[in-house]
Amino acid sequence: MHDSESDTFSKKDKRNEYCELLEKIGISAEPEKFESDEVEKSDYYSKYFSHTPAMVTNHGCIALKGTNIDVIQIIQKG
């Protein structure tokens, strides 16, 4: 490690990481409580087609302020 680097780091989840990225481009966003939105309670993909994955990981939702988009859900497929 270099002397200029910190010895500690703060662990961030995907919701906080994306909120920080959105803040850098001028979009106000905040992470929502995990599994609190209705969009997280339904199926993500149909399993009737061959190109859709059977396993999907939910990383939570982000609420946007001052835009026409209310919620962004972060999912990982595969």
ChimeraX commands (.cxc) that place a marker at each C-alpha (Angstrom):
marker #1 position 0.00,0.00,0.00 radius 0.5
marker #1 position 1.10,3.50,-0.69 radius 0.5
marker #1 position 1.33,6.06,2.09 radius 0.5
marker #1 position -1.37,8.19,0.48 radius 0.5
marker #1 position -3.94,5.36,0.57 radius 0.5
marker #1 position -6.21,4.83,3.53 radius 0.5
marker #1 position -5.90,1.63,5.57 radius 0.5
marker #1 position -9.66,1.35,5.96 radius 0.5
marker #1 position -12.47,1.31,3.45 radius 0.5
marker #1 position -16.22,1.65,3.70 radius 0.5
marker #1 position -18.29,-1.14,2.18 radius 0.5
marker #1 position -21.04,0.14,-0.11 radius 0.5
marker #1 position -23.96,-1.77,-1.51 radius 0.5
marker #1 position -25.12,-1.35,-5.10 radius 0.5
marker #1 position -27.91,1.07,-4.18 radius 0.5
marker #1 position -25.57,3.54,-2.48 radius 0.5
marker #1 position -22.98,3.16,-5.21 radius 0.5
marker #1 position -25.49,4.02,-7.95 radius 0.5
marker #1 position -26.90,6.93,-5.92 radius 0.5
marker #1 position -23.41,8.44,-5.71 radius 0.5
marker #1 position -22.93,8.00,-9.47 radius 0.5
marker #1 position -26.27,9.71,-10.17 radius 0.5
marker #1 position -25.38,12.60,-7.83 radius 0.5
marker #1 position -22.22,13.21,-9.89 radius 0.5
marker #1 position -24.33,13.87,-12.99 radius 0.5
marker #1 position -26.82,16.06,-11.15 radius 0.5
marker #1 position -29.67,13.62,-10.43 radius 0.5
marker #1 position -30.94,13.51,-6.86 radius 0.5
marker #1 position -31.45,9.91,-5.73 radius 0.5
marker #1 position -31.70,7.98,-2.50 radius 0.5
marker #1 position -31.77,4.24,-1.78 radius 0.5
marker #1 position -35.09,2.79,-0.67 radius 0.5
marker #1 position -35.57,0.26,2.06 radius 0.5
marker #1 position -34.80,-3.25,0.79 radius 0.5
marker #1 position -37.86,-5.11,-0.58 radius 0.5
marker #1 position -40.24,-2.29,0.33 radius 0.5
marker #1 position -41.47,-1.49,-3.19 radius 0.5
marker #1 position -44.17,-3.40,-5.10 radius 0.5
marker #1 position -41.91,-3.77,-8.15 radius 0.5
marker #1 position -39.62,-6.05,-6.14 radius 0.5
marker #1 position -42.38,-8.52,-5.28 radius 0.5
marker #1 position -43.17,-9.74,-8.80 radius 0.5
marker #1 position -41.24,-12.04,-11.15 radius 0.5
marker #1 position -38.39,-10.38,-13.02 radius 0.5
marker #1 position -38.26,-12.56,-16.11 radius 0.5
marker #1 position -40.44,-15.19,-17.74 radius 0.5
marker #1 position -38.96,-18.67,-17.57 radius 0.5
marker #1 position -40.84,-19.83,-20.68 radius 0.5
marker #1 position -38.19,-18.51,-23.08 radius 0.5
marker #1 position -34.72,-19.97,-23.48 radius 0.5
marker #1 position -32.76,-16.71,-23.21 radius 0.5
marker #1 position -34.16,-15.65,-19.85 radius 0.5
marker #1 position -32.21,-16.65,-16.75 radius 0.5
marker #1 position -33.72,-18.75,-13.99 radius 0.5
marker #1 position -31.77,-16.99,-11.24 radius 0.5
marker #1 position -32.04,-13.26,-10.61 radius 0.5
marker #1 position -30.55,-11.34,-7.69 radius 0.5
marker #1 position -32.40,-8.30,-6.39 radius 0.5
marker #1 position -30.09,-5.49,-5.26 radius 0.5
marker #1 position -32.91,-3.14,-4.21 radius 0.5
marker #1 position -34.44,0.08,-5.52 radius 0.5
marker #1 position -33.43,3.71,-5.88 radius 0.5
marker #1 position -35.94,6.55,-5.65 radius 0.5
marker #1 position -35.31,9.50,-7.99 radius 0.5
marker #1 position -36.37,13.04,-7.15 radius 0.5
marker #1 position -37.41,15.68,-9.64 radius 0.5
marker #1 position -37.73,13.34,-12.64 radius 0.5
marker #1 position -40.50,11.49,-14.46 radius 0.5
marker #1 position -39.02,8.20,-13.24 radius 0.5
marker #1 position -40.12,7.22,-9.75 radius 0.5
marker #1 position -38.10,4.10,-8.98 radius 0.5
marker #1 position -35.17,2.22,-10.50 radius 0.5
marker #1 position -34.79,-1.44,-9.56 radius 0.5
marker #1 position -31.28,-2.90,-9.63 radius 0.5
marker #1 position -31.19,-6.59,-10.54 radius 0.5
marker #1 position -28.46,-9.00,-11.55 radius 0.5
marker #1 position -29.25,-11.89,-13.86 radius 0.5
marker #1 position -27.43,-15.12,-14.38 radius 0.5
marker link #1:1,2 radius 0.2
marker link #1:2,3 radius 0.2
marker link #1:3,4 radius 0.2
marker link #1:4,5 radius 0.2
marker link #1:5,6 radius 0.2
marker link #1:6,7 radius 0.2
marker link #1:7,8 radius 0.2
marker link #1:8,9 radius 0.2
marker link #1:9,10 radius 0.2
marker link #1:10,11 radius 0.2
marker link #1:11,12 radius 0.2
marker link #1:12,13 radius 0.2
marker link #1:13,14 radius 0.2
marker link #1:14,15 radius 0.2
marker link #1:15,16 radius 0.2
marker link #1:16,17 radius 0.2
marker link #1:17,18 radius 0.2
marker link #1:18,19 radius 0.2
marker link #1:19,20 radius 0.2
marker link #1:20,21 radius 0.2
marker link #1:21,22 radius 0.2
marker link #1:22,23 radius 0.2
marker link #1:23,24 radius 0.2
marker link #1:24,25 radius 0.2
marker link #1:25,26 radius 0.2
marker link #1:26,27 radius 0.2
marker link #1:27,28 radius 0.2
marker link #1:28,29 radius 0.2
marker link #1:29,30 radius 0.2
marker link #1:30,31 radius 0.2
marker link #1:31,32 radius 0.2
marker link #1:32,33 radius 0.2
marker link #1:33,34 radius 0.2
marker link #1:34,35 radius 0.2
marker link #1:35,36 radius 0.2
marker link #1:36,37 radius 0.2
marker link #1:37,38 radius 0.2
marker link #1:38,39 radius 0.2
marker link #1:39,40 radius 0.2
marker link #1:40,41 radius 0.2
marker link #1:41,42 radius 0.2
marker link #1:42,43 radius 0.2
marker link #1:43,44 radius 0.2
marker link #1:44,45 radius 0.2
marker link #1:45,46 radius 0.2
marker link #1:46,47 radius 0.2
marker link #1:47,48 radius 0.2
marker link #1:48,49 radius 0.2
marker link #1:49,50 radius 0.2
marker link #1:50,51 radius 0.2
marker link #1:51,52 radius 0.2
marker link #1:52,53 radius 0.2
marker link #1:53,54 radius 0.2
marker link #1:54,55 radius 0.2
marker link #1:55,56 radius 0.2
marker link #1:56,57 radius 0.2
marker link #1:57,58 radius 0.2
marker link #1:58,59 radius 0.2
marker link #1:59,60 radius 0.2
marker link #1:60,61 radius 0.2
marker link #1:61,62 radius 0.2
marker link #1:62,63 radius 0.2
marker link #1:63,64 radius 0.2
marker link #1:64,65 radius 0.2
marker link #1:65,66 radius 0.2
marker link #1:66,67 radius 0.2
marker link #1:67,68 radius 0.2
marker link #1:68,69 radius 0.2
marker link #1:69,70 radius 0.2
marker link #1:70,71 radius 0.2
marker link #1:71,72 radius 0.2
marker link #1:72,73 radius 0.2
marker link #1:73,74 radius 0.2
marker link #1:74,75 radius 0.2
marker link #1:75,76 radius 0.2
marker link #1:76,77 radius 0.2
marker link #1:77,78 radius 0.2
view
